[in-house]
Amino acid sequence: MEGGRRGRACVVVLGDIGRSPRMQYHALSLANQASLEVDIVAYGGNFSG
């Protein structure tokens, strides 16, 4: 990357991130293995109804 800047990725979860361990793993993999800055967009908890 130019100027030492890291790339970015955004992981979008259409549900509760706490119930999405696979998506958490994907986000960590992008950060650690691909050296990307990762933003996660998700619901914080369950919605009833």
Chimera marker file (.cmm) of the C-alpha trace (Angstrom):
<marker_set name="trace">
<marker id="1" x="0.000" y="0.000" z="0.000" r="1" g="1" b="0" radius="0.5"/>
<marker id="2" x="1.164" y="3.534" z="-0.642" r="1" g="1" b="0" radius="0.5"/>
<marker id="3" x="2.487" y="5.437" z="2.347" r="1" g="1" b="0" radius="0.5"/>
<marker id="4" x="2.272" y="2.392" z="4.601" r="1" g="1" b="0" radius="0.5"/>
<marker id="5" x="-1.519" y="2.555" z="4.701" r="1" g="1" b="0" radius="0.5"/>
<marker id="6" x="-3.367" y="-0.687" z="5.285" r="1" g="1" b="0" radius="0.5"/>
<marker id="7" x="-6.336" y="-1.772" z="3.216" r="1" g="1" b="0" radius="0.5"/>
<marker id="8" x="-9.803" y="-1.907" z="4.722" r="1" g="1" b="0" radius="0.5"/>
<marker id="9" x="-12.631" y="-4.412" z="4.704" r="1" g="1" b="0" radius="0.5"/>
<marker id="10" x="-16.179" y="-4.297" z="6.020" r="1" g="1" b="0" radius="0.5"/>
<marker id="11" x="-17.943" y="-7.432" z="7.248" r="1" g="1" b="0" radius="0.5"/>
<marker id="12" x="-21.736" y="-7.024" z="7.255" r="1" g="1" b="0" radius="0.5"/>
<marker id="13" x="-23.760" y="-9.438" z="9.398" r="1" g="1" b="0" radius="0.5"/>
<marker id="14" x="-27.541" y="-9.424" z="8.967" r="1" g="1" b="0" radius="0.5"/>
<marker id="15" x="-28.158" y="-10.644" z="12.493" r="1" g="1" b="0" radius="0.5"/>
<marker id="16" x="-26.675" y="-10.871" z="15.968" r="1" g="1" b="0" radius="0.5"/>
<marker id="17" x="-22.856" y="-10.843" z="15.769" r="1" g="1" b="0" radius="0.5"/>
<marker id="18" x="-22.722" y="-12.778" z="19.045" r="1" g="1" b="0" radius="0.5"/>
<marker id="19" x="-24.492" y="-15.685" z="17.343" r="1" g="1" b="0" radius="0.5"/>
<marker id="20" x="-22.241" y="-15.550" z="14.291" r="1" g="1" b="0" radius="0.5"/>
<marker id="21" x="-18.912" y="-17.131" z="15.275" r="1" g="1" b="0" radius="0.5"/>
<marker id="22" x="-18.134" y="-17.877" z="11.623" r="1" g="1" b="0" radius="0.5"/>
<marker id="23" x="-18.405" y="-14.188" z="10.700" r="1" g="1" b="0" radius="0.5"/>
<marker id="24" x="-16.277" y="-13.251" z="13.730" r="1" g="1" b="0" radius="0.5"/>
<marker id="25" x="-13.661" y="-15.716" z="12.490" r="1" g="1" b="0" radius="0.5"/>
<marker id="26" x="-13.802" y="-14.255" z="8.965" r="1" g="1" b="0" radius="0.5"/>
<marker id="27" x="-13.245" y="-10.748" z="10.340" r="1" g="1" b="0" radius="0.5"/>
<marker id="28" x="-10.278" y="-11.899" z="12.435" r="1" g="1" b="0" radius="0.5"/>
<marker id="29" x="-8.795" y="-13.752" z="9.469" r="1" g="1" b="0" radius="0.5"/>
<marker id="30" x="-9.021" y="-10.648" z="7.281" r="1" g="1" b="0" radius="0.5"/>
<marker id="31" x="-7.295" y="-8.610" z="9.982" r="1" g="1" b="0" radius="0.5"/>
<marker id="32" x="-4.564" y="-11.120" z="10.800" r="1" g="1" b="0" radius="0.5"/>
<marker id="33" x="-3.834" y="-12.946" z="7.557" r="1" g="1" b="0" radius="0.5"/>
<marker id="34" x="-4.603" y="-10.239" z="4.988" r="1" g="1" b="0" radius="0.5"/>
<marker id="35" x="-3.389" y="-7.354" z="7.214" r="1" g="1" b="0" radius="0.5"/>
<marker id="36" x="-6.588" y="-5.386" z="6.657" r="1" g="1" b="0" radius="0.5"/>
<marker id="37" x="-8.335" y="-2.946" z="8.965" r="1" g="1" b="0" radius="0.5"/>
<marker id="38" x="-11.771" y="-4.496" z="9.473" r="1" g="1" b="0" radius="0.5"/>
<marker id="39" x="-15.071" y="-2.861" z="10.383" r="1" g="1" b="0" radius="0.5"/>
<marker id="40" x="-17.997" y="-5.041" z="11.442" r="1" g="1" b="0" radius="0.5"/>
<marker id="41" x="-21.578" y="-3.889" z="10.876" r="1" g="1" b="0" radius="0.5"/>
<marker id="42" x="-24.119" y="-6.026" z="12.745" r="1" g="1" b="0" radius="0.5"/>
<marker id="43" x="-26.922" y="-6.078" z="15.242" r="1" g="1" b="0" radius="0.5"/>
<marker id="44" x="-25.793" y="-6.066" z="18.866" r="1" g="1" b="0" radius="0.5"/>
<marker id="45" x="-28.480" y="-8.437" z="20.060" r="1" g="1" b="0" radius="0.5"/>
<marker id="46" x="-31.658" y="-10.262" z="19.203" r="1" g="1" b="0" radius="0.5"/>
<marker id="47" x="-34.837" y="-8.438" z="18.265" r="1" g="1" b="0" radius="0.5"/>
<marker id="48" x="-38.143" y="-10.033" z="19.159" r="1" g="1" b="0" radius="0.5"/>
<marker id="49" x="-40.932" y="-9.426" z="16.743" r="1" g="1" b="0" radius="0.5"/>
<link id1="1" id2="2" r="1" g="1" b="0" radius="0.2"/>
<link id1="2" id2="3" r="1" g="1" b="0" radius="0.2"/>
<link id1="3" id2="4" r="1" g="1" b="0" radius="0.2"/>
<link id1="4" id2="5" r="1" g="1" b="0" radius="0.2"/>
<link id1="5" id2="6" r="1" g="1" b="0" radius="0.2"/>
<link id1="6" id2="7" r="1" g="1" b="0" radius="0.2"/>
<link id1="7" id2="8" r="1" g="1" b="0" radius="0.2"/>
<link id1="8" id2="9" r="1" g="1" b="0" radius="0.2"/>
<link id1="9" id2="10" r="1" g="1" b="0" radius="0.2"/>
<link id1="10" id2="11" r="1" g="1" b="0" radius="0.2"/>
<link id1="11" id2="12" r="1" g="1" b="0" radius="0.2"/>
<link id1="12" id2="13" r="1" g="1" b="0" radius="0.2"/>
<link id1="13" id2="14" r="1" g="1" b="0" radius="0.2"/>
<link id1="14" id2="15" r="1" g="1" b="0" radius="0.2"/>
<link id1="15" id2="16" r="1" g="1" b="0" radius="0.2"/>
<link id1="16" id2="17" r="1" g="1" b="0" radius="0.2"/>
<link id1="17" id2="18" r="1" g="1" b="0" radius="0.2"/>
<link id1="18" id2="19" r="1" g="1" b="0" radius="0.2"/>
<link id1="19" id2="20" r="1" g="1" b="0" radius="0.2"/>
<link id1="20" id2="21" r="1" g="1" b="0" radius="0.2"/>
<link id1="21" id2="22" r="1" g="1" b="0" radius="0.2"/>
<link id1="22" id2="23" r="1" g="1" b="0" radius="0.2"/>
<link id1="23" id2="24" r="1" g="1" b="0" radius="0.2"/>
<link id1="24" id2="25" r="1" g="1" b="0" radius="0.2"/>
<link id1="25" id2="26" r="1" g="1" b="0" radius="0.2"/>
<link id1="26" id2="27" r="1" g="1" b="0" radius="0.2"/>
<link id1="27" id2="28" r="1" g="1" b="0" radius="0.2"/>
<link id1="28" id2="29" r="1" g="1" b="0" radius="0.2"/>
<link id1="29" id2="30" r="1" g="1" b="0" radius="0.2"/>
<link id1="30" id2="31" r="1" g="1" b="0" radius="0.2"/>
<link id1="31" id2="32" r="1" g="1" b="0" radius="0.2"/>
<link id1="32" id2="33" r="1" g="1" b="0" radius="0.2"/>
<link id1="33" id2="34" r="1" g="1" b="0" radius="0.2"/>
<link id1="34" id2="35" r="1" g="1" b="0" radius="0.2"/>
<link id1="35" id2="36" r="1" g="1" b="0" radius="0.2"/>
<link id1="36" id2="37" r="1" g="1" b="0" radius="0.2"/>
<link id1="37" id2="38" r="1" g="1" b="0" radius="0.2"/>
<link id1="38" id2="39" r="1" g="1" b="0" radius="0.2"/>
<link id1="39" id2="40" r="1" g="1" b="0" radius="0.2"/>
<link id1="40" id2="41" r="1" g="1" b="0" radius="0.2"/>
<link id1="41" id2="42" r="1" g="1" b="0" radius="0.2"/>
<link id1="42" id2="43" r="1" g="1" b="0" radius="0.2"/>
<link id1="43" id2="44" r="1" g="1" b="0" radius="0.2"/>
<link id1="44" id2="45" r="1" g="1" b="0" radius="0.2"/>
<link id1="45" id2="46" r="1" g="1" b="0" radius="0.2"/>
<link id1="46" id2="47" r="1" g="1" b="0" radius="0.2"/>
<link id1="47" id2="48" r="1" g="1" b="0" radius="0.2"/>
<link id1="48" id2="49" r="1" g="1" b="0" radius="0.2"/>
</marker_set>
